[in-house]
Amino acid sequence: MAIQQLTLNQVNQEMQQCIENCLDCHSICLNTVTYCLQKGGQHAEANHVRLLMDCAQSCQTSADFMLRSSNFHAQFCGACAQVCEQCAQGCDRMGDDAQMKACADMCRRCAESCRQMSMAMR
């Protein structure tokens, strides 16, 4: 019984951390869209802004599925991990820029926790 409770607490803690990472990633991606549009140039290219928006939306959706304990949250977390990883790579391509680095770092953190969440429930 104690092992089951420990496992349940671990899953809940992992899920809570994943939810927090998703919400933080959602926020930084939206903030980065505004930053990129103001900065212009390659930062404001349609494909880059679209990827940031896709990442923000996938993070929000994954958090929503986890918050309501949906049976489908693992699938959404798996997709979210892929989008976050691509977004991190896109941000890295923008060069030495503190906002882009912060966004890439958060996207990678979110990708890792979503990847773990997608595997934990299979």
C-alpha positions as CSV (number, residue, x, y, z in Angstrom):
1,M,0.0,0.0,0.0
2,A,2.8,2.4,0.8
3,I,4.5,1.7,-2.5
4,Q,1.2,2.4,-4.3
5,Q,0.8,5.7,-2.5
6,L,4.4,6.7,-3.1
7,T,4.0,6.0,-6.8
8,L,0.7,8.0,-6.9
9,N,2.4,10.9,-5.1
10,Q,5.3,10.7,-7.5
11,V,3.0,10.8,-10.5
12,N,1.1,13.7,-9.0
13,Q,4.3,15.6,-8.3
14,E,5.6,14.9,-11.8
15,M,2.3,15.9,-13.3
16,Q,2.2,19.1,-11.2
17,Q,5.7,20.0,-12.3
18,C,4.7,19.3,-15.9
19,I,1.6,21.5,-15.6
20,E,3.8,24.3,-14.2
21,N,6.4,23.9,-17.0
22,C,3.6,23.9,-19.6
23,L,2.1,27.1,-18.2
24,D,5.5,28.8,-17.9
25,C,6.3,27.8,-21.4
26,H,3.0,29.1,-22.7
27,S,3.6,32.4,-21.0
28,I,7.2,32.9,-22.2
29,C,6.3,31.9,-25.8
30,L,3.5,34.5,-25.9
31,N,5.9,37.1,-24.5
32,T,8.5,36.1,-27.0
33,V,6.0,36.6,-29.9
34,T,5.5,40.2,-28.8
35,Y,9.3,40.6,-28.4
36,C,9.9,39.1,-31.9
37,L,7.3,41.3,-33.6
38,Q,8.8,44.4,-32.0
39,K,12.3,43.4,-32.9
40,G,11.4,42.6,-36.5
41,G,13.7,41.0,-39.1
42,Q,14.2,37.3,-38.9
43,H,12.6,37.3,-35.4
44,A,9.3,38.3,-36.9
45,E,9.3,35.8,-39.8
46,A,5.9,34.1,-40.1
47,N,7.3,30.6,-39.6
48,H,9.1,31.5,-36.4
49,V,6.1,33.4,-35.0
50,R,3.8,30.5,-36.0
51,L,6.0,28.0,-34.2
52,L,6.0,30.2,-31.0
53,M,2.2,30.3,-31.2
54,D,2.0,26.6,-31.8
55,C,4.2,26.0,-28.8
56,A,2.1,28.3,-26.6
57,Q,-1.1,26.6,-27.7
58,S,0.2,23.1,-27.3
59,C,1.5,23.9,-23.8
60,Q,-1.9,25.4,-22.8
61,T,-3.7,22.4,-24.2
62,S,-1.5,19.8,-22.5
63,A,-1.8,21.7,-19.1
64,D,-5.6,21.7,-19.6
65,F,-5.7,17.9,-20.2
66,M,-3.6,17.2,-17.2
67,L,-5.5,19.6,-14.9
68,R,-8.8,17.8,-15.7
69,S,-7.1,14.3,-15.5
70,S,-8.1,13.5,-19.0
71,N,-7.3,9.9,-20.2
72,F,-5.8,11.5,-23.3
73,H,-3.2,13.8,-21.5
74,A,-0.3,11.5,-22.3
75,Q,-0.9,11.7,-26.0
76,F,-1.1,15.5,-25.9
77,C,2.0,15.7,-23.7
78,G,3.9,13.6,-26.3
79,A,2.9,16.0,-29.1
80,C,3.6,19.0,-26.9
81,A,7.2,17.7,-26.3
82,Q,7.8,17.6,-30.0
83,V,6.5,21.1,-30.6
84,C,8.5,22.5,-27.7
85,E,11.7,20.9,-28.9
86,Q,11.2,22.4,-32.4
87,C,10.4,25.8,-30.8
88,A,13.6,25.6,-28.8
89,Q,15.6,24.9,-31.9
90,G,13.9,27.8,-33.7
91,C,14.7,30.2,-30.8
92,D,18.4,29.0,-30.8
93,R,18.7,30.0,-34.5
94,M,18.0,33.6,-33.6
95,G,21.5,34.1,-32.3
96,D,22.9,35.4,-29.0
97,D,19.7,37.0,-27.6
98,A,18.7,36.8,-24.0
99,Q,14.9,36.6,-24.6
100,M,15.4,33.9,-27.3
101,K,17.7,31.9,-25.0
102,A,15.3,32.1,-22.1
103,C,12.5,30.9,-24.4
104,A,14.6,28.0,-25.7
105,D,15.6,27.0,-22.2
106,M,12.0,26.9,-21.0
107,C,10.8,25.1,-24.1
108,R,13.5,22.4,-23.5
109,R,12.4,22.1,-19.8
110,C,8.8,21.7,-20.9
111,A,9.7,19.2,-23.6
112,E,11.5,17.0,-21.2
113,S,8.7,17.0,-18.6
114,C,6.1,16.4,-21.2
115,R,8.1,13.6,-22.7
116,Q,8.3,12.0,-19.3
117,M,4.6,12.5,-18.7
118,S,3.8,10.9,-22.1
119,M,5.8,7.8,-21.2
120,A,4.7,7.6,-17.6
121,M,1.1,6.8,-18.4
122,R,1.6,4.2,-21.2
